[in-house]
């Protein structure tokens, strides 16, 4: 699906301003779209669970898209490029969280991380009307927790997320090989998360492979092999993507020159970041700034 790839890489990909961290490991919001919303795309360091509350919604990956009905759920590790299209009247609950927020919970021996670690096409989905109704009820309650923030709301949010994942796990019947691969990837995901956190929390500099391997208590060769196997790209490419995400934020929200932004995000100079932008986003930093600010104006 070339249109999906164009939407994700044609100057639309951006880092969403997700402010989760050790002091705030979860955040969420309910978004309403009274009119059609254009394709947009995310990159952030958090896990993401989306529940469609009303309307229609299409979740986009590079080369693939899935349509979601009300009560449907989409799970995405934040470092995957992903996007969406919403129709008029769509209502979405979006929750971002760090993996430590849910800890080591399992569902009948299945790690919750396995649901995210499976390939996108094989992740659990809501398929029955009964489950959709159940998810809508969970989504409405979870939405109140993350938006209204009553006393002990983080406990409520954690329980709500676990209810979502537990419900999905009960209906997930992948082939045995898929389940085994997802379990293995989930275990490896836990092992490489220190490196993921290191890269996403230091987007102002180049984090070396040696430093990342040390954070994960692995040899460099072992770390490189496990990281690529688990994440689908090398650590260097992932860390560069994290720095690009910070660069897109600076392009959207400041008037700093491209040269200054390159220096603030660990690139050699303006020419270097220009080349990387061309490769990743199919546009220059200047073109990205114009396009992203144009979208912001249209949404006001």
Protein Blocks (a to p, Z undefined) as FASTA:
>chain_A
ZZlmmmmmnopaccdddfbdfklmbccdddddfbacdddddddfbdcddddfbhcddddd
ehiacdddehiacdddfklccdddddehiacddddddfklnomadeehiafklmmmpcfk
lpccdfbfklmmmmmmmmmmmmmmmmnopghklmmmmmmmmmmmmmmmmmpccdfklmmm
mmmmmmmmmmmmmmmmmmmmmmmbccdfklmmmmnopafklmmmmmmmmnopafklmmmm
mmmmmmmmmmmmmccdfklmmmmnopablmlmmmmmmmmnopafklmmmmmmmmmmmmZZ
